[in-house]
């Protein structure tokens, strides 16, 4: 309570000085402004729920082993439990040795898309976090370019950009299928 009272005073003072867009009522959620200043955001009559669909397992898929005279892509997948420090364990294998993949998740499945197998591929594969094992085919991307990035919201995955493209694709994270055109990046 003391922290809340002191913080509210500071916010109200900043608000009066025109240094903040912080509200003078509410005070239910601490937020950080772009300049790093903590402020309470008024959230009267609003419930905020933390999205926890990420789970506790982190999985790394594929990669590039740089060994002088024997460098190669790898198909291995490793995992850790995020809440417990320790070394990684074997999860299974990708369908092929691949580096520079992108990934996203819907909480129960992890998706690996694109990558380099000696040439760029449009593969979308998935794993089930709860069980260890290899990947299963999900579908194909529309485009294959170096340097794509992926994001997801739990129901849809988007892959965007790349070395010579502004294309954005999307694919369902709930039912298998190929990616579709989503639009384009601004550059």
N, C-alpha and C positions, 0 to 999 in steps of 0.2 A: 504494500500500500504506500509506503514512504517513497519508493521509486516512482510509482504512478503519479503521486502528488507533485514531486519535484519535476518530473518530466513534463507533466501538464503545464506547470508554471513556465518552464523554459519554452515550450511550444507556444503557449499563449503570448509570451513576450516576443518571440520571433515573429509570430503572426501579426502582432500589433506594429512591429517595426517593418513589416512588409518583406521579411526575409523568408517567409515560408507560406505555402498554401495549406498549412495544417489547419484543421478545423478546431474550434474552441469548445466543441461538445463532442460527446462520444468517447473516444480514447480507448477503444477496445483492441486495436491492433497497432503494433509498432512497425513502422515502415522506414526504409532508408531512402532519402532523396538522392538524385543524381550526383550531388556534390558530397555525399557521404553523411549528411546530417540526419540523425534519427528523428523521426516525427511520429506522433500518434495519428492514425487515420480514423476519422469518425466512421463507425460502422453500426450505428444505431439500427436495431431491428434487422440485422443481417447476420446470418451464421456463415462462418468460413470453415470449410472442411479441408484438411490436408489430404491431397491425393497420395495414396500409398500403394499404387499398383506396381511399383518398381520391384519390390521384393528384396531379398537379402543375397541373391546370387549374382555375381559378375562373371561374364564369360568373354574370353578373347578368342577370336576366330581367325585362323590363318596367320599369315605374316611372311616376312622375308628373313631368312637366316643368312647373315653376312659372314661367311667363312672364306678366307683367302683361298682361291682355287676351287672352291666348292660351294659358292653362294647359290641359293635356290629359294623358291617359294615353298611354303610348308602348308600342310592341310590340318595340322593339329589344332585342337581347341583346349584351352585350360580354363579352370574356374576357381573362384574363391568365395567363401562366405564373407560378406562385407563386414558383418558385426564381429568377426573373430579374426585377429591377426594370425597370419601363417602363410606357408607356401601354397602355391597353386597346385591343383590336382588335374589329371587328365579328364576331359569331358567327353571326348570322342573326336571324330574327324569331319572336315568338310568333304564334299563329294570330289573335290580336286584340290591340288596344291594351289593356293591363291594368296596374293598379297593385295594391299590397298583396297580392302573391302569397306563398305559402309554398313551401319547397323542401326536398328531401332527395336522397340519392344512394345508388346501390349500387356505385359505383366506376366503372362503364363508362357508366351512364346517369345523367342529372340530371333530376329530376322537379319540375315546377312545378304547384302546385295552387291552386284557388280564385282569389280576387282580385276586383277591382272593374273592370268594363267600363262604368260608368255605373250598373249594378246589380250585385249580388253574383252570382258564377257558381260552378258546381260542377265546372268543368273540371279534369281531370288530363292534363297533357301531358308529354312527355319529349324530351330531346335525347341524342345520343350524343357524349360528350366528345371522342373521338378525331377526329371530323369536325365541321367547322362546317356549319351549316345550320339550317333552321327546326325547329319542334317537330312532333311527331307525337302524335295523340290516343292516350291510354292508357285512359281511362275517366272516370267521374264520381264525385264525392264524394256522400255522403248528405245533408249539410247545408251551407249557405252562410251564413256569418255574418262580420261585421267582426271583425278581430283574432284570427283563428285562428293557431295555431302548428303546426309540423311537426317531427317527429323521425324518424329511421330507424336501422336496425341493419344495413343492407346487403341484407336480404331482405324486410323489411316496413317500410312507411311509415305513420306515425300522424299524423293531424291532430286537434287538440283545442281545445276552448273556443271563445271568441268573445264578442262583446259581450253576447249574451243567451242563451247556451247553455252547457251543461256536457258536451255530446256529444263522444265520441271515436270517430273512424272509423279504419279501417286498410285498406291496400291492398297488394297484392303488388308488389315491386320487380323480380320476375323474370318474371312473366307478366301480360299486359294484362288489365284488367277493372275493374269498378266497385268502389268502397270498400264495406266492410261495417261494421256496428255493432261497436265494440270494448267499449263500456261508457261510463261517465260519470266526470267529474272530481268531486272531493269538494264543490266549490262552483261 
